[in-house]
Amino acid sequence: MTGPLVDSHCHLDFPDFAAEQDGIVARAHAAGVGLMVTISTRVRRFDQILALIERHPSVYGTVGTHPHNAYEELDVTADELIRLAEHPKIVGFGEAGLDYHYEGDYAAQERGFRTHIAAAREARLPLVIHARSADDAMIAVLEDEMGKGSFPAVLHCFSSGPELARRGAALGLYVSFSGILTFRRSDELRAIAAEVPADRLLVETDAPYLAPEPFRGKRNEPAYTANTAAVLAKVRGWSEAECRSITTDNFFRLFNKTPRSALVAPEPAGAA
């Protein structure tokens, strides 16, 4: 193992981790994951994100409303998001986006999504985008909003089709892959990962969800970022060291408010 990884998307504030946050972070460091971003799903629970990132030096955060919760927080404005992101360890917005997998208030999702885009555009901080079963609608919103002015963003936990990946990359977005990439039946997703421009690739866990092989079906945690990165390296024809270096450099290019000095380096092999 050479070089640290970044888990660009996890949910360490979720109840699944409440009893063992210190252990979760320690295991991540032991696995070579030197920095984690815990992602907000409700602005009205932002205090939980703050408590977590202020406790752990290698954990940073975002502020935003998940599309499943958009209808609850339509009063959240771009100005409020920008104000909350003034905290030195808040490095982006979201996750926000469109999720048509379940029945829901799709109009509220789009309204909230566009609010988050406005904040990202003005603050020049990246937006973490949730996209599920909504490829055409997502492309339409992204291309419309980019026409109003560019904004940095990542399509997180990518599980959509090749056209969204292609159009997203053409708009300058990054694409992040989770444990889904390692699943036996994810050949189409691996083919997409092989084609995304190298300077647009990120890795993540989306913990506590979607644990990669060989942990599939168990609770996910940031330490398992290494398993996804190993599969991405194989897909791209890279060494694991190259994959770690490339995805980590990409992370700091996108999340450029995050100080590289916060990255915890892996211990040398054989260290006590």
Order of alpha helices (4+ residues) and beta strands (2+ residues): beta-alpha-beta-alpha-beta-alpha-beta-alpha-beta-alpha-beta-alpha-beta-alpha-beta-alpha-alpha
